[in-house]
Amino acid sequence: MPQPPGSCFQILSDNSKATGGQERAPSGLAYLSAGVAFCFMTQIGRYAQITKQQLSGYRIIQNTAFRFSRDHEPQAFAVESLVCLDTDEPEDKSIQLVRMAEQTCYIHAAYRTATATELTIGD
């Protein structure tokens, strides 16, 4: 079956030099972070559309941090997101919009659940 242009793509990633990579592309964790931000923004737009809220623009600033090295256990730090909405809607509707977007973003929900991390670094 033919696929529409832009519906099939390939993502390349690379690790840091400290873990054997060459740093020629973003890391897998960078793509994970971008995917979560994209999912969250998608839900903001969808919820605004469904509830017919006036939203002329929106953006997020998301900070994700990870630590892994041969000397420490892998660790993911709390994710911080700043949501900026361009709207004339009342504050309570904007707060509800952000809360519902966060609740309906399945990838974002993964951040709410503590999980064990297993990392294997090959030689």
HUFENDA-V39865 format. One record per backbone hydrogen bond with DSSP energy under -0.5 kcal/mol. NH is the residue of the N-H (numbers start at 1). CO is the residue of the C=O. Records with the same first field share a line. If there is no record, write none. Layout:
NH = CO  CO
This chain:
7 = 4
14 = 26
19 = 16
20 = 17
21 = 16
23 = 15
31 = 27
32 = 28
33 = 29
34 = 30
35 = 31
36 = 32
37 = 33
38 = 34
39 = 35
40 = 36
41 = 37
42 = 38
43 = 39
44 = 40
45 = 41
46 = 42
47 = 43
48 = 44
49 = 45
50 = 46
51 = 47
52 = 49
53 = 48
55 = 53
56 = 86
57 = 86
59 = 84
61 = 82
63 = 80
64 = 62
67 = 75
69 = 72
72 = 69
75 = 67
77 = 65
80 = 63
82 = 61
83 = 81
84 = 59
85 = 83
86 = 57
87 = 85
93 = 90
94 = 90
95 = 91
96 = 92
97 = 93
98 = 94
99 = 95
100 = 96
101 = 97
102 = 98
103 = 99
104 = 100
105 = 101
106 = 104
109 = 105
110 = 106  107
111 = 107  108
112 = 109
113 = 110
114 = 112
121 = 119
122 = 120
